[in-house]
């Protein structure tokens, strides 16, 4: 064996052993972490990460504010302006609004040598209302006092959070032509771009794009009847300066997971061999590249992409991005964009985040978008190491070395052994009967902005998922790795988000007239419950594992409109009287001058007609009683009778009045009230749940409409030491030198 082989094998052994130890809970790995995502090793050099559960694909995973980098004292600010009712063509309206923006800026620049036109990065005119511009602190303050300015926000940087999985979710592959209704669905993917030449994006058998499509295709991308649009956003640069082609792999992977065409015999060097496909292979893809290797995903770019996507005619937006913690809604670009998407009937799917397993780390919490946790599938990828003393160690890792089974020298200066060698065998797939299990890296609740809304909403496969990959990115995304593969295996809540995106598109294809809230409800109430001993319970997995086939026939849905979301915001204290310098304004989120008709309630419980129920209480051992109203809409047979079944928990009593709902028409609405009373028991010293899990299930004998109920103490800091997400720059941005 030559020195190179010894070095490669020894490095692989270090990675394999490190991964095995992490999977065993050593080296500070958090308790209750199930199957950390695997490390990939191979001939290009291993990627040894000090923060294995925080999965990254070439991009750091934490969010933060950063200077624009121009060195002239300016930063990028997003300015939201009042909506203007203009009775004119879209092009004329855009010109008039842009002129208004330029005039506002020119007045605020105080004699600066540059004009307002030169400072603008984006105008938001199609679905949103406002602009992004480079301003000094003083110029921002000048602008804040201008008529028509609703609020001003410094940029925020988001990060991406990342075969058999659809079979695991029970969604069959259509062996022949895709159902015609699939081809009317357009999924907008906001990510790192796409690799259009992948077989997963073949348009064989697809008709021309639907007539509703109004988007555009970059000159750098050859669009077809599958990828019907593609555009890139980076600080307002023009199409000739940037390209929507994916040089990271992440966007290609997520897009193909959601809606990739079926490709047989796809694998990573023989691993995970099978048919790679999306939930809706016939759906169309519209690509919006906002994420870049060196700068992440800036909020002004995200808003520009969502402004376009909504107006372009997409049906579902996939934004597999997140921050390291939740932002107030007026500061959250994804939440604002998704609110405007609701207005146009577009549902938005997002990642929960990769900062588990600490409580309160879920990054996307707005109730008008669906937030997804990551779980395992029943296919687990493992590697076996045999030490010189014949001890066998099995770990969760991916090994792509072709000759790794040869015995390699293992040197440990701190120990003495008679036979310091080991053999590392090729990875293999094994059946995992424990699946689904929530991944250790998946961010946990509670919802730190609206505690009475349970987040994450739902779970989906997000560990070791095979999907299409970019030929511009190496297998491991390492600079020293020259391997290129058409399909790769990665993990993260981005991958889980893509599964829920596909499931939402599948529901939309069957029920094109359903509202975003109805689609979210159908996914949540039909989710397969996860039976787990995780102390975080629903804070980890939401309502359970996505069930696309069940979601197309839920029986009942909990619908909500824009007005309902406005009422929730008002109850929380978001209103139009807040000063611009403290942007909590209702108008920032809605883009209108809507006002609140009643004062804030001061309660953490919310009256929103949500499919799940979160009950925050003062503390353990303190009695409580809450009443939660709900309205069920019949989307099943006209004459249907539903009876309720209640599952409670020690110390908690749940009751429902009435306990029977008799419907006599489609879309008929009936109201009921859920009462939850009792005293939350403190978790046992030796473990146990942090809260109490209960549920109500409405059934007509065929359909099961389940709403999880989770009761928890708001004093969670008393039993979980507050700590920033583990995904901090000095730990997760890049692996140590190897």
C-alpha positions as CSV (number, residue, x, y, z in Angstrom):
1,X,0.0,0.0,0.0
2,X,1.5,3.4,-1.0
3,X,1.7,6.5,1.2
4,X,-1.2,8.1,-0.6
5,X,-3.5,5.1,0.0
6,X,-2.5,5.0,3.6
7,X,-3.2,8.7,4.0
8,X,-6.6,8.5,2.3
9,X,-7.6,5.5,4.3
10,X,-6.4,6.9,7.6
11,X,-8.3,10.1,7.0
12,X,-11.4,8.2,6.0
13,X,-11.1,6.1,9.2
14,X,-10.9,9.3,11.3
15,X,-14.1,10.6,9.6
16,X,-15.8,7.3,10.0
17,X,-14.9,6.9,13.7
18,X,-15.8,10.6,14.4
19,X,-19.2,10.1,12.8
20,X,-19.7,6.8,14.7
21,X,-18.9,8.6,18.0
22,X,-21.2,11.4,17.2
23,X,-24.0,8.9,16.4
24,X,-23.3,7.4,19.8
25,X,-23.8,10.7,21.6
26,X,-20.1,11.4,22.4
27,X,-18.0,14.5,21.8
28,X,-20.8,16.8,23.1
29,X,-23.5,15.5,20.7
30,X,-26.8,16.5,22.2
31,X,-29.0,13.8,23.8
32,X,-31.9,12.4,21.9
33,X,-30.2,13.1,18.5
34,X,-31.4,10.5,16.1
35,X,-29.1,9.6,13.2
36,X,-27.1,12.7,12.5
37,X,-26.7,13.3,8.8
38,X,-23.8,11.3,7.3
39,X,-20.4,12.7,6.5
40,X,-19.3,12.0,2.9
41,X,-15.7,10.8,2.4
42,X,-13.9,9.9,-0.8
43,X,-11.0,10.4,-3.1
44,X,-11.3,14.1,-3.2
45,X,-10.6,14.3,0.6
46,X,-13.0,14.1,3.5
47,X,-15.1,17.0,4.8
48,X,-14.6,16.6,8.6
49,X,-17.0,18.9,10.3
50,X,-16.9,20.0,13.9
51,X,-20.6,20.5,13.8
52,X,-22.0,17.4,12.1
53,X,-25.7,17.9,12.8
54,X,-25.6,21.3,11.2
55,X,-25.8,20.2,7.6
56,X,-24.4,22.5,5.0
57,X,-24.0,22.4,1.3
58,X,-21.2,24.8,0.5
59,X,-23.0,27.6,2.3
60,X,-22.9,28.6,6.0
61,X,-26.1,28.1,7.8
62,X,-26.5,31.0,10.2
63,X,-28.2,34.2,9.4
64,X,-27.2,37.7,10.3
65,X,-27.0,41.3,9.3
66,X,-23.9,42.4,7.3
67,X,-22.7,45.6,5.7
68,X,-23.1,45.9,1.9
69,X,-19.3,46.0,1.6
70,X,-19.1,49.2,-0.5
71,X,-16.9,50.9,2.0
72,X,-18.8,54.2,1.8
73,X,-20.8,53.9,5.0
74,X,-23.9,52.7,3.4
75,X,-25.9,49.6,4.1
76,X,-28.8,47.9,2.2
77,X,-32.2,48.9,3.6
78,X,-35.6,47.6,2.6
79,X,-38.2,50.4,2.5
80,X,-41.9,49.5,2.5
81,X,-44.3,52.1,1.0
82,X,-48.0,52.5,1.1
83,X,-49.9,50.7,-1.7
84,X,-51.1,53.0,-4.5
85,X,-54.3,52.3,-6.3
86,X,-53.4,53.0,-9.9
87,X,-55.9,52.4,-12.8
88,X,-53.4,51.9,-15.6
89,X,-51.4,49.1,-17.3
90,X,-48.7,47.2,-15.3
91,X,-45.9,48.9,-17.2
92,X,-47.3,52.4,-16.7
93,X,-47.9,51.7,-13.0
94,X,-44.4,50.4,-12.5
95,X,-42.9,53.5,-14.1
96,X,-45.0,55.8,-11.9
97,X,-44.2,53.9,-8.7
98,X,-40.5,53.9,-9.6
99,X,-40.5,57.6,-10.1
100,X,-42.2,58.0,-6.7
101,X,-39.4,55.9,-5.1
102,X,-36.7,58.0,-6.8
103,X,-38.2,61.2,-5.7
104,X,-38.4,60.0,-2.1
105,X,-34.8,59.0,-2.1
106,X,-33.6,62.2,-3.8
107,X,-35.3,64.3,-1.0
108,X,-33.6,62.1,1.7
109,X,-30.1,62.2,0.3
110,X,-29.4,65.7,1.5
111,X,-27.3,67.0,-1.3
112,X,-25.4,63.7,-1.9
113,X,-23.5,63.6,-5.2
114,X,-25.4,60.4,-6.1
115,X,-29.1,60.4,-7.2
116,X,-31.9,58.3,-5.8
117,X,-31.9,56.3,-9.1
118,X,-28.3,55.3,-8.5
119,X,-29.0,54.1,-4.9
120,X,-31.9,51.8,-5.7
121,X,-31.2,48.1,-5.9
122,X,-34.8,46.8,-6.5
123,X,-38.2,48.3,-6.9
124,X,-41.0,46.0,-5.5
125,X,-44.0,46.8,-7.7
126,X,-45.7,43.6,-8.9
127,X,-46.9,42.0,-5.7
128,X,-45.2,43.9,-2.9
129,X,-44.8,47.6,-2.4
130,X,-41.5,49.3,-1.7
131,X,-37.8,49.3,-2.7
132,X,-34.3,48.3,-1.6
133,X,-31.6,50.9,-1.6
134,X,-28.1,51.6,-0.2
135,X,-28.3,54.3,2.5
136,X,-26.3,55.8,5.3
137,X,-27.7,55.8,8.8
138,X,-28.6,59.5,8.5
139,X,-30.2,59.0,5.0
140,X,-32.3,56.2,6.4
141,X,-33.5,58.5,9.3
142,X,-34.3,61.2,6.8
143,X,-36.3,58.8,4.7
144,X,-38.2,57.5,7.7
145,X,-40.1,60.8,8.1
146,X,-41.4,61.0,4.5
147,X,-45.1,60.6,3.6
148,X,-45.8,57.2,2.2
149,X,-43.0,55.4,4.0
150,X,-44.4,52.6,6.2
151,X,-41.2,51.1,7.6
152,X,-37.5,50.7,6.9
153,X,-35.5,47.5,7.6
154,X,-31.8,46.6,7.4
155,X,-31.1,43.6,5.2
156,X,-31.1,40.1,6.7
157,X,-29.2,37.2,5.3
158,X,-30.8,33.8,5.1
159,X,-29.1,30.4,4.4
160,X,-30.1,27.2,2.6
161,X,-30.9,24.4,5.1
162,X,-29.7,21.2,3.6
163,X,-35.7,8.4,-4.3
164,X,-37.0,6.3,-1.9
165,X,-38.5,9.0,0.2
166,X,-41.8,9.4,-1.8
167,X,-42.4,5.6,-1.6
168,X,-41.9,5.9,2.2
169,X,-44.5,8.7,2.3
170,X,-46.9,6.4,0.4
171,X,-47.1,8.5,-2.8
172,X,-47.0,6.1,-5.8
173,X,-45.1,6.7,-9.1
174,X,-47.4,7.1,-12.1
175,X,-45.9,4.5,-14.4
176,X,-47.3,6.1,-17.5
177,X,-48.1,9.7,-18.4
178,X,-48.5,12.2,-15.6
179,X,-52.1,13.1,-14.8
180,X,-53.0,16.2,-16.8
181,X,-53.9,18.2,-13.7
182,X,-50.3,18.0,-12.6
183,X,-49.1,19.9,-15.6
184,X,-51.1,23.0,-14.6
185,X,-49.2,23.4,-11.3
186,X,-46.2,25.7,-11.2
187,X,-43.7,25.5,-8.4
188,X,-41.5,28.5,-7.7
189,X,-38.1,27.4,-6.2
190,X,-36.2,30.2,-4.3
191,X,-32.7,28.7,-3.8
192,X,-29.2,28.5,-5.4
193,X,-30.5,28.1,-9.0
194,X,-30.7,25.0,-11.1
195,X,-28.7,22.7,-13.5
196,X,-31.1,22.6,-16.5
197,X,-29.2,19.7,-18.2
198,X,-30.0,17.2,-15.5
199,X,-32.1,14.3,-16.7
200,X,-34.5,15.1,-13.8
201,X,-35.6,18.2,-15.6
202,X,-36.4,16.5,-18.9
203,X,-39.7,17.8,-20.5
204,X,-40.5,14.6,-22.4
205,X,-44.3,14.3,-22.7
206,X,-45.0,17.8,-21.3
207,X,-47.2,20.2,-23.1
208,X,-46.3,23.9,-23.4
209,X,-46.5,26.0,-20.2
210,X,-49.9,26.9,-18.8
211,X,-51.4,30.2,-20.2
212,X,-51.3,31.7,-16.7
213,X,-47.5,31.8,-16.8
214,X,-46.1,35.3,-17.0
215,X,-42.4,34.8,-16.0
216,X,-39.1,35.1,-17.9
217,X,-36.1,33.0,-18.7
218,X,-32.5,34.1,-18.4
219,X,-30.3,34.2,-21.5
220,X,-28.0,31.8,-19.6
221,X,-30.6,29.0,-19.3
222,X,-32.3,27.0,-21.9
223,X,-35.8,26.7,-20.6
224,X,-38.1,24.0,-21.7
225,X,-41.6,22.7,-20.8
226,X,-40.3,21.6,-17.4
227,X,-38.2,24.5,-16.4
228,X,-40.4,27.3,-17.7
229,X,-38.6,30.2,-16.1
230,X,-35.3,31.1,-14.4
231,X,-33.9,34.3,-13.1
232,X,-31.1,35.4,-10.8
233,X,-31.1,38.1,-8.1
234,X,-27.9,39.6,-6.6
235,X,-28.0,43.2,-5.5
236,X,-29.9,44.4,-8.6
237,X,-27.3,43.1,-11.1
238,X,-28.6,42.5,-14.7
239,X,-29.1,39.2,-16.4
240,X,-25.9,39.5,-18.3
241,X,-23.8,39.9,-15.1
242,X,-25.2,36.9,-13.2
243,X,-26.8,33.5,-14.0
244,X,-29.4,31.3,-12.5
245,X,-27.3,28.2,-13.1
246,X,-26.6,26.3,-9.9
247,X,-22.9,26.1,-8.9
248,X,-23.7,24.8,-5.4
249,X,-26.0,21.8,-6.0
250,X,-28.5,22.7,-3.3
251,X,-31.2,24.3,-5.6
252,X,-30.9,21.5,-8.1
253,X,-31.4,18.9,-5.3
254,X,-34.4,20.6,-3.8
255,X,-36.1,21.3,-7.2
256,X,-35.8,17.7,-8.3
257,X,-37.0,16.4,-4.9
258,X,-40.2,18.5,-5.2
259,X,-41.0,18.0,-8.9
260,X,-38.2,16.1,-10.7
261,X,-39.1,13.8,-13.6
262,X,-38.7,10.1,-12.9
263,X,-35.2,8.9,-13.6
264,X,-34.5,5.2,-13.2
265,X,-31.3,3.7,-11.8
266,X,-30.2,6.9,-10.1
267,X,-27.6,6.5,-7.3
268,X,-24.5,7.9,-5.7
269,X,-21.7,5.4,-6.7
270,X,-24.3,2.6,-6.4
271,X,-25.7,3.8,-3.1
272,X,-29.4,4.4,-2.7
273,X,-30.1,3.0,-6.2
274,X,-33.6,3.4,-7.5
275,X,-35.9,5.8,-9.3
276,X,-35.3,9.4,-8.4
277,X,-38.4,11.5,-8.8
278,X,-40.5,14.3,-7.3
279,X,-44.0,14.2,-5.9
280,X,-45.5,15.8,-9.0
281,X,-43.2,14.9,-12.0
282,X,-45.5,16.6,-14.4
283,X,-45.4,20.0,-12.5
284,X,-43.5,22.9,-14.0
285,X,-40.6,24.6,-12.3
286,X,-39.9,28.3,-12.1
287,X,-36.4,29.1,-10.7
288,X,-35.5,32.1,-8.6
289,X,-31.8,32.2,-7.7
290,X,-31.2,34.3,-4.6
291,X,-28.5,32.3,-2.7
292,X,-24.8,32.8,-3.5
293,X,-21.8,31.0,-2.1
294,X,-20.0,34.0,-0.6
295,X,-23.0,36.1,0.6
296,X,-25.8,33.8,1.4
297,X,-29.4,34.7,0.6
298,X,-30.1,38.5,1.2
299,X,-33.5,39.6,2.2
300,X,-33.7,42.3,-0.6
301,X,-33.1,39.5,-3.2
302,X,-35.6,37.2,-1.6
303,X,-38.3,39.9,-1.7
304,X,-37.5,40.7,-5.3
305,X,-37.8,37.0,-6.2
306,X,-41.1,36.6,-4.3
307,X,-42.5,39.8,-5.8
308,X,-41.8,38.2,-9.2
309,X,-42.9,34.7,-8.4
310,X,-46.3,35.7,-7.1
311,X,-47.0,37.9,-10.2
312,X,-45.5,35.3,-12.6
313,X,-48.3,32.9,-11.7
314,X,-46.7,30.2,-9.5
315,X,-49.0,28.1,-7.4
316,X,-46.6,27.0,-4.7
317,X,-43.4,28.7,-3.5
318,X,-40.6,26.6,-2.1
319,X,-38.2,28.6,0.1
320,X,-35.9,26.0,1.8
321,X,-34.2,28.8,3.7
322,X,-34.1,29.8,7.3
323,X,-32.4,31.9,9.9
324,X,-30.8,30.8,13.2
325,X,-33.8,32.2,15.1
326,X,-37.2,33.7,14.4
327,X,-37.6,37.4,13.5
328,X,-40.6,39.6,14.2
329,X,-42.9,39.4,11.2
330,X,-42.2,42.9,9.9
331,X,-38.4,42.1,9.9
332,X,-38.9,38.7,8.2
333,X,-38.6,38.9,4.4
334,X,-40.0,35.3,3.9
335,X,-43.0,36.1,6.2
336,X,-43.8,39.3,4.3
337,X,-43.4,37.7,0.9
338,X,-45.6,34.7,2.0
339,X,-48.3,37.0,3.3
340,X,-48.6,38.6,-0.1
341,X,-48.6,35.2,-1.7
342,X,-51.6,34.2,0.4
343,X,-53.4,37.2,-1.1
344,X,-52.9,35.6,-4.6
345,X,-53.8,32.1,-3.4
346,X,-50.2,30.9,-3.4
347,X,-49.0,28.6,-0.6
348,X,-45.4,28.9,0.7
349,X,-43.4,26.0,2.2
350,X,-40.3,26.8,4.3
351,X,-37.6,25.0,6.3
352,X,-37.8,24.8,10.1
353,X,-34.0,25.3,10.3
354,X,-30.9,23.2,11.0
355,X,-30.2,24.4,14.5
356,X,-31.6,21.6,16.6
357,X,-31.9,20.2,19.1
358,X,-32.1,23.3,21.2
359,X,-35.6,24.7,22.0
360,X,-36.8,27.9,20.4
361,X,-34.6,27.6,17.3
362,X,-37.3,27.1,14.6
363,X,-36.6,30.0,12.2
364,X,-39.8,30.3,10.1
365,X,-42.9,30.6,12.3
366,X,-45.5,32.7,10.5
367,X,-48.9,30.9,10.5
368,X,-49.5,31.7,6.8
369,X,-46.6,29.4,5.7
370,X,-45.9,25.7,6.4
371,X,-42.7,25.0,8.3
372,X,-41.1,21.6,8.0
373,X,-38.9,19.5,10.3
374,X,-36.6,16.7,9.0
375,X,-37.0,13.0,9.7
376,X,-35.3,9.8,8.7
377,X,-36.7,7.2,6.2
378,X,-36.6,3.4,6.6
379,X,-33.4,3.3,4.4
380,X,-30.4,4.1,6.5
381,X,-26.8,4.3,5.0
382,X,-24.1,2.8,7.3
383,X,-20.4,2.0,7.1
384,X,-18.6,-0.7,9.0
385,X,-15.1,-0.4,10.5
386,X,-13.1,-3.5,11.7
387,X,-10.3,-2.7,14.0
388,X,-7.1,-4.7,14.3
389,X,-8.4,-6.5,17.3
390,X,-11.4,-7.6,15.2
391,X,-13.8,-5.3,17.0
392,X,-16.6,-4.2,14.6
393,X,-18.0,-0.6,14.7
394,X,-21.1,0.4,12.7
395,X,-21.7,4.0,12.1
396,X,-24.0,6.3,10.1
397,X,-21.7,7.7,7.3
398,X,-21.2,7.6,3.5
399,X,-18.0,6.1,2.2
400,X,-17.3,6.4,-1.5
401,X,-13.7,5.0,-1.6
402,X,-13.4,2.2,-4.1
403,X,-10.7,0.3,-2.2
404,X,-11.5,1.2,1.4
405,X,-11.8,-2.4,2.6
406,X,-8.0,-2.7,2.6
407,X,-6.3,-2.7,6.0
408,X,-5.0,0.8,6.8
409,X,-2.5,2.0,9.5
410,X,-4.2,3.7,12.4
411,X,-2.0,5.9,14.5
412,X,-3.1,7.3,17.9
413,X,-0.3,8.9,19.8
414,X,-2.2,8.7,23.0
415,X,-2.6,5.0,23.0
416,X,-0.6,1.8,22.5
417,X,-2.0,-1.2,20.7
418,X,-0.5,-4.4,19.3
419,X,-2.3,-4.1,16.0
420,X,-2.9,-0.5,15.0
421,X,-4.8,-1.1,11.8
422,X,-8.4,-1.1,10.6
423,X,-10.4,-1.9,7.6
424,X,-13.2,0.4,6.4
425,X,-15.9,-1.3,4.3
426,X,-18.0,0.3,1.6
427,X,-21.2,1.9,2.8
428,X,-24.4,-0.1,2.4
429,X,-28.1,0.6,2.9
430,X,-30.0,-1.2,5.7
431,X,-33.7,-1.2,6.7
432,X,-34.4,1.0,9.7
433,X,-37.6,-0.1,11.4
434,X,-37.5,2.9,13.8
435,X,-38.2,5.4,11.1
436,X,-39.4,8.1,11.0
437,X,-37.2,9.7,13.7
438,X,-36.6,13.4,13.9
439,X,-33.1,14.4,12.9
440,X,-30.9,15.9,15.6
441,X,-30.1,18.9,13.5
442,X,-33.8,19.8,12.9
443,X,-34.8,23.0,14.7
444,X,-37.2,22.8,17.5
445,X,-40.1,24.9,18.8
446,X,-41.6,26.7,20.6
447,X,-42.6,29.5,18.3
448,X,-40.8,32.5,19.8
449,X,-43.0,35.1,18.0
450,X,-46.5,33.6,18.4
451,X,-46.3,30.9,21.1
452,X,-49.9,30.0,20.5
453,X,-49.1,28.7,17.0
454,X,-47.3,25.3,16.9
455,X,-44.1,25.3,14.8
456,X,-42.8,23.3,13.1
457,X,-46.0,22.3,11.4
458,X,-45.1,19.0,10.0
459,X,-42.2,16.6,9.3
460,X,-40.9,15.0,6.1
461,X,-37.8,13.0,5.0
462,X,-34.7,15.1,5.3
463,X,-31.8,12.6,6.1
464,X,-29.7,11.0,3.4
465,X,-31.9,11.9,0.4
466,X,-30.8,11.2,-3.1
467,X,-31.6,13.8,-5.8
468,X,-30.2,15.6,-8.8
469,X,-26.9,17.5,-8.3
470,X,-25.1,20.3,-10.2
471,X,-22.0,19.3,-12.3
472,X,-20.5,22.6,-11.3
473,X,-20.3,21.5,-7.6
474,X,-18.2,18.7,-6.2
475,X,-19.7,15.8,-4.4
476,X,-18.7,17.2,-1.0
477,X,-18.7,20.9,-2.1
478,X,-15.0,21.0,-1.1
479,X,-12.6,23.0,-3.1
480,X,-10.1,20.1,-3.1
481,X,-12.7,17.6,-4.3
482,X,-12.8,17.1,-8.1
483,X,-15.5,14.5,-8.1
484,X,-18.7,15.3,-10.1
485,X,-21.9,13.3,-9.8
486,X,-25.3,13.7,-11.4
487,X,-27.0,12.6,-8.2
488,X,-26.0,13.3,-4.6
489,X,-27.1,12.4,-1.1
490,X,-27.6,15.3,1.3
491,X,-29.5,16.0,4.5
492,X,-31.2,19.0,6.0
493,X,-34.6,20.7,6.6
494,X,-34.2,22.1,3.1
495,X,-34.7,18.6,1.8
496,X,-37.7,18.1,4.1
497,X,-39.2,21.4,2.9
498,X,-38.9,20.2,-0.7
499,X,-41.0,17.1,0.2
500,X,-43.7,19.2,1.7
501,X,-43.5,21.5,-1.3
502,X,-44.2,18.5,-3.6
503,X,-47.0,17.3,-1.3
504,X,-48.6,20.8,-1.4
505,X,-48.3,20.9,-5.2
506,X,-49.9,17.5,-5.3
507,X,-52.9,18.7,-3.3
508,X,-53.1,21.9,-5.3
509,X,-53.2,19.8,-8.5
510,X,-56.2,18.0,-7.3
511,X,-57.9,21.0,-5.6
512,X,-56.8,24.1,-7.6
513,X,-59.4,26.3,-5.9
514,X,-58.3,25.6,-2.3
515,X,-56.8,28.4,-0.3
516,X,-53.3,28.2,1.1
517,X,-54.7,27.8,4.6
518,X,-56.9,24.8,3.4
519,X,-53.8,23.2,1.8
520,X,-51.8,23.6,5.0
521,X,-54.7,22.3,7.0
522,X,-55.0,19.2,4.8
523,X,-51.3,18.4,5.2
524,X,-51.3,18.9,9.0
525,X,-54.6,17.1,9.9
526,X,-53.7,14.0,7.8
527,X,-50.1,13.7,8.9
528,X,-49.1,10.4,10.3
529,X,-48.5,10.7,14.1
530,X,-44.9,10.1,15.1
531,X,-44.5,7.9,18.2
532,X,-41.4,9.0,19.9
533,X,-39.8,9.4,23.3
534,X,-38.3,12.8,22.4
535,X,-38.9,15.2,25.3
536,X,-39.6,18.0,22.8
537,X,-42.4,15.9,21.2
538,X,-44.5,18.2,18.9
539,X,-41.8,20.9,19.2
540,X,-39.6,18.5,17.2
541,X,-42.0,17.0,14.6
542,X,-45.2,19.1,14.6
543,X,-48.3,17.2,13.6
544,X,-46.3,14.2,12.3
545,X,-45.0,12.8,9.0
546,X,-46.5,14.2,5.8
547,X,-49.0,12.0,4.1
548,X,-49.7,13.3,0.5
549,X,-52.3,10.7,-0.4
550,X,-54.3,11.4,2.7
551,X,-54.0,15.2,2.2
552,X,-56.0,15.1,-1.1
553,X,-59.0,13.8,0.8
554,X,-58.9,15.2,4.3
555,X,-62.7,15.4,4.8
556,X,-62.5,18.7,6.8
557,X,-60.2,21.7,6.7
558,X,-59.6,24.6,9.0
559,X,-59.6,27.5,6.5
560,X,-58.4,31.1,7.1
561,X,-58.2,34.3,5.1
562,X,-56.0,37.3,4.9
563,X,-58.5,39.1,7.3
564,X,-58.0,36.3,9.9
565,X,-54.2,36.8,9.8
566,X,-54.6,40.5,10.2
567,X,-56.8,39.9,13.2
568,X,-54.0,37.7,14.7
569,X,-51.4,40.4,14.1
570,X,-53.6,43.0,15.7
571,X,-54.1,40.8,18.8
572,X,-50.3,40.6,19.1
573,X,-49.9,44.4,19.0
574,X,-48.8,44.9,15.4
575,X,-50.6,48.1,14.4
576,X,-50.3,51.2,12.2
577,X,-49.4,53.6,15.0
578,X,-45.9,52.3,15.7
579,X,-43.1,54.6,14.7
580,X,-41.1,53.7,11.6
581,X,-37.9,53.5,13.8
582,X,-39.6,50.6,15.7
583,X,-41.0,48.6,12.8
584,X,-43.7,46.4,14.3
585,X,-46.3,47.9,12.0
586,X,-49.2,46.0,10.6
587,X,-48.8,47.9,7.3
588,X,-45.3,46.5,6.9
589,X,-46.6,43.0,6.6
590,X,-49.8,43.7,4.7
591,X,-48.6,46.5,2.4
592,X,-51.9,48.3,3.1
593,X,-53.3,50.9,5.5
594,X,-55.4,48.3,7.3
595,X,-56.1,49.3,10.9
596,X,-56.9,47.2,14.0
597,X,-60.5,47.4,15.2
598,X,-59.6,46.2,18.7
599,X,-56.6,46.6,21.1
600,X,-54.1,43.8,21.7
601,X,-55.3,41.0,23.8
602,X,-52.1,40.5,25.7
603,X,-52.7,36.7,25.6
604,X,-50.4,34.1,24.1
605,X,-53.4,32.1,23.0
606,X,-54.6,33.1,19.6
607,X,-58.0,32.8,17.9
608,X,-56.7,31.9,14.5
609,X,-58.5,28.9,12.9
610,X,-55.3,26.8,12.9
611,X,-55.2,23.0,12.3
612,X,-53.0,22.4,15.4
613,X,-53.3,23.7,18.9
614,X,-50.5,25.0,21.1
615,X,-51.3,25.9,24.7
616,X,-48.6,27.9,26.5
617,X,-49.1,28.0,30.3
618,X,-47.4,30.0,33.0
619,X,-45.4,27.2,34.5
620,X,-45.5,23.6,35.8
621,X,-47.9,22.9,38.6
622,X,-50.0,26.0,37.9
623,X,-53.6,25.4,37.1
624,X,-55.0,26.7,33.8
625,X,-58.1,26.6,31.7
626,X,-58.4,27.7,28.0
627,X,-61.1,27.6,25.4
628,X,-60.1,27.4,21.8
629,X,-62.7,28.1,19.0
630,X,-62.4,26.3,15.7
631,X,-64.4,26.3,12.5
632,X,-64.4,23.1,10.3
633,X,-65.2,23.3,6.6
634,X,-66.6,20.2,4.9
635,X,-64.6,19.3,1.8
636,X,-65.8,15.7,1.7
637,X,-69.3,14.3,0.8
638,X,-72.2,16.7,1.3
639,X,-73.9,14.6,3.9
640,X,-71.3,13.7,6.4
641,X,-71.3,13.2,10.2
642,X,-68.1,13.5,12.2
643,X,-67.7,12.4,15.8
644,X,-64.7,13.4,17.9
645,X,-62.3,11.1,19.7
646,X,-60.1,12.7,22.3
647,X,-56.6,11.7,23.5
648,X,-55.4,13.4,26.6
649,X,-52.4,13.3,28.9
650,X,-51.8,13.0,32.7
651,X,-52.9,16.1,34.5
652,X,-54.7,17.5,31.4
653,X,-58.4,17.3,30.5
654,X,-59.6,18.0,27.0
655,X,-63.3,18.3,26.0
656,X,-65.0,19.3,22.8
657,X,-68.5,20.9,22.4
658,X,-70.3,19.8,20.4
659,X,-68.8,16.3,20.0
660,X,-70.6,15.7,16.7
661,X,-70.6,17.7,13.5
662,X,-73.4,16.9,11.0
663,X,-72.8,18.5,7.6
664,X,-75.5,18.7,4.8
665,X,-73.6,20.5,2.1
666,X,-70.2,20.8,0.6
667,X,-68.2,23.8,1.9
668,X,-70.6,24.0,4.8
669,X,-68.9,25.5,8.0
670,X,-69.6,24.3,11.5
671,X,-68.1,25.7,14.7
672,X,-67.0,23.9,17.9
673,X,-64.9,24.7,21.0
674,X,-62.0,22.8,22.5
675,X,-61.5,23.2,26.3
676,X,-58.1,22.3,27.8
677,X,-57.8,22.4,31.6
678,X,-55.5,21.0,34.3
679,X,-52.0,21.4,35.6
680,X,-48.9,20.6,33.6
681,X,-46.7,18.1,35.3
682,X,-43.0,18.8,35.6
683,X,-40.7,16.6,33.6
684,X,-39.1,13.7,35.5
685,X,-35.6,14.2,36.8
686,X,-34.4,11.2,34.7
687,X,-36.1,12.4,31.5
688,X,-39.6,12.5,30.2
689,X,-41.6,15.0,28.2
690,X,-41.2,18.7,28.5
691,X,-44.9,19.3,27.8
692,X,-48.1,17.3,27.5
693,X,-49.2,15.9,24.2
694,X,-52.9,15.4,23.4
695,X,-55.1,15.4,20.3
696,X,-58.6,15.6,18.9
697,X,-59.6,13.5,15.9
698,X,-62.8,14.0,14.0
699,X,-63.9,10.9,12.0
700,X,-66.7,10.1,9.7
701,X,-65.7,6.4,9.8
702,X,-63.4,6.7,6.8
703,X,-61.4,9.9,7.3
704,X,-59.4,10.9,10.3
705,X,-59.0,14.7,10.8
706,X,-56.4,15.0,13.6
707,X,-55.3,18.1,15.4
708,X,-52.4,17.7,17.8
709,X,-52.6,19.6,21.1
710,X,-49.4,20.5,22.9
711,X,-49.4,22.1,26.3
712,X,-46.0,23.6,27.4
713,X,-44.6,25.9,30.0
714,X,-43.4,29.3,28.9
715,X,-40.7,29.0,31.5
716,X,-38.8,26.6,29.3
717,X,-35.6,28.4,30.1
718,X,-35.8,27.0,33.6
719,X,-35.1,23.5,32.3
720,X,-33.2,24.2,29.1
721,X,-30.1,26.5,29.3
722,X,-30.5,29.3,26.8
723,X,-27.9,29.0,24.1
724,X,-27.4,30.3,20.6
725,X,-27.9,27.9,17.8
726,X,-24.9,25.5,17.4
727,X,-24.6,26.6,13.8
728,X,-22.3,29.6,14.5
729,X,-19.7,30.8,12.0
730,X,-16.6,29.5,13.7
731,X,-18.0,26.0,13.9
732,X,-20.1,25.4,10.8
733,X,-19.0,27.6,8.0
734,X,-16.3,25.3,6.9
735,X,-14.5,22.1,8.0
736,X,-11.2,22.3,9.7
737,X,-8.1,21.7,7.5
738,X,-7.4,18.1,6.8
